């Protein structure tokens, strides 16, 4: 899940659309997000649980890209997103509890161009996500994911962190 969130945040914008600047108001484009995938994990490799099982995530929402009017900030596009999702952790051992929960992810950033490989160059981006997963046995797991990346005017990344916690 964490890898998918970061990938969406950093690869959505300019590699899929270059927005023209207009003399009028800011240019807005909206991109839908729709994701439904399940992946298996082995014991010790899962989110918050020591057992083997599968992780399913279903997400939907949208990202909005906003470009300043008239080329006021050349090459700069702002990205904002709100995504609703659900998570299910299902153990391979049916005697163990299955955990389910929902979340709302918020993401924002500033894209400043595309590199020679066609990847977005991000000046600043951040996301945060919280979810309480409830087990079929009444127990809970609290997931917290957050990340931030900042690059200075010289192209040097000055902040790069992703945090994940589970209690």
Phi, psi and omega in degrees: 000311183302315180299318179297318181298314181293318180300314179298315183298321187264347184245357186292307197299261193290340178287339178259339179199135172256121186268128178284146175274140179240155180292339180281220180288179180298148178273126180242134171225143182244136178238124179287151175243127177215122186212135177210108182212151176233136175226145180271147174228151179270167179304132179088353181249000183275167175286113168072358182231146182275348186269166175278148180178204179231152181241122177242133177231132176236126184228147171205152181159210180205157173243140176245128176256131182233125178248136181299146181288150172061022179068028182302322176233086187305131175076004183258128178232131178267142178237133177226138180217150173224119186234132174258141182209171174224152182229139174226127173252116183243119181286152173293328179274112183294349178283344180269157182287148170264138181248136177224151178191169178239164177209167171228117180263140175238139183219141171211157181187176177231121178260135185242003178158190180233135180278181184295340179269001180086010179269147178295144172256120185253127178279318178206141174206153177205152177214160176207146184208138176225142176205138171256117179266130180256131180273154178295346177264004180095351179282167179227154171232129179256111178268137175223123176232138177206151178206155178209142176219133178225135177239137179278178184296341179271005179082014180263127177287120182258337176223130175209106180211142172230128179241143178222131176220155181212128180232000000 
